[in-house]
Amino acid sequence: MQSVLQAVVVIALWVAFARGPATPERLVRYAAACVAAFIALGKVLSPQFLIWLIPLVPLVRGRRGLLAAGVLAAAMVLTQLWFPFHYWALALRLNARASYLVLARDVVLLVLVAVLATPPARARTT
């Protein structure tokens, strides 16, 4: 089911981009959203996957770009809090603190997808 959800969300993002104007700003925003959705909804979320977002998210312009960069930074900090220092506590003993940090990071990545995928306010009202 997770792979199906991942595919549905990425395809929905592609369709959302295709239905609007093909501007460079939208292309960058939807590309970052697709990569973030692919990472957040994949079966495996290796901490190194966040590196894929580093060149994309800062290219998003305006306030949304600043918000997206802040959300990405939060995800990276949450990742650093448990990986690599508490990885084995999580992998071998299912350490509660590390588990909550991973859950928080995953939720933050979903927030990043929402920040990037939500149409601008002026586009929603028309």
C-alpha positions in Angstrom: 0.0 0.0 0.0 2.8 2.4 0.8 4.3 2.0 -2.7 0.8 2.7 -4.2 0.4 5.8 -2.1 3.9 7.0 -3.1 3.0 6.5 -6.8 -0.4 8.2 -6.4 1.1 11.2 -4.7 3.9 11.7 -7.2 1.6 11.2 -10.2 -0.9 13.7 -8.6 1.9 16.2 -8.3 2.9 15.7 -11.9 -0.7 16.2 -13.0 -1.0 19.3 -10.8 2.1 20.8 -12.5 0.8 19.9 -16.0 -2.5 21.6 -15.3 -1.0 25.0 -14.6 1.3 27.4 -16.4 4.8 25.9 -17.2 6.9 28.5 -15.4 10.4 27.9 -14.1 9.2 28.7 -10.6 6.5 26.1 -10.7 8.8 23.5 -12.2 11.3 23.9 -9.4 8.6 23.9 -6.7 6.9 20.8 -8.1 10.2 19.0 -8.7 11.1 19.6 -5.1 7.7 18.4 -4.0 8.0 15.2 -6.1 11.4 14.4 -4.6 10.2 15.2 -1.1 7.1 12.9 -1.6 9.2 10.2 -3.1 11.5 10.3 0.0 8.8 10.7 2.6 6.5 8.0 1.3 9.2 5.4 0.2 9.6 2.1 1.9 13.1 3.0 3.1 14.0 6.5 4.2 17.7 6.6 4.6 19.0 9.8 6.2 21.2 10.4 3.2 18.1 10.8 1.0 17.6 14.3 2.5 20.7 15.3 0.5 18.6 15.1 -2.7 16.5 18.0 -1.4 19.5 20.3 -0.7 19.9 21.6 -4.3 16.1 21.8 -5.0 14.5 23.4 -2.0 16.6 26.6 -1.9 15.6 27.3 -5.5 12.0 27.8 -4.5 11.4 31.5 -4.5 9.6 33.8 -2.1 8.1 33.2 1.3 7.2 29.7 0.4 10.9 29.1 -0.4 11.9 30.4 3.0 9.3 28.3 4.7 10.3 25.2 2.8 14.0 25.8 3.6 13.1 26.1 7.3 11.1 22.9 7.2 13.9 21.1 5.4 16.4 22.4 8.0 14.1 21.1 10.7 14.0 17.6 9.1 17.8 17.6 8.8 18.2 18.6 12.4 15.8 15.9 13.6 17.7 13.4 11.5 21.0 14.4 13.0 19.6 14.0 16.5 19.2 10.3 16.0 21.5 9.4 13.2 24.2 8.1 13.5 24.6 8.3 17.2 21.4 6.6 18.2 20.9 4.4 15.1 21.8 1.2 16.9 19.6 2.0 19.8 16.7 2.3 17.4 17.6 -0.6 15.2 18.4 -3.2 17.9 16.3 -2.0 20.9 13.6 0.2 19.3 14.6 3.1 21.6 11.6 5.3 22.2 13.4 8.6 22.0 15.0 7.7 18.6 11.6 6.3 17.4 9.9 9.6 18.2 12.7 11.6 16.5 12.3 9.5 13.3 8.5 9.9 13.5 8.9 13.7 13.9 11.3 13.8 11.0 8.9 11.9 8.8 6.0 14.2 9.7 8.1 17.2 9.0 8.9 15.8 5.5 5.2 15.4 4.8 4.8 19.0 5.9 7.5 19.9 3.4 5.5 18.2 0.6 2.4 20.1 1.6 4.3 23.4 1.7 5.6 22.8 -1.8 2.5 21.4 -3.3 -0.1 23.8 -2.0 -1.1 26.3 -4.7 -0.6 30.0 -4.0 -3.5 31.7 -2.2 -4.4 33.8 -5.3 -4.6 30.6 -7.5 -6.9 28.8 -5.0 -9.5 31.6 -4.9 -9.9 31.8 -8.7 
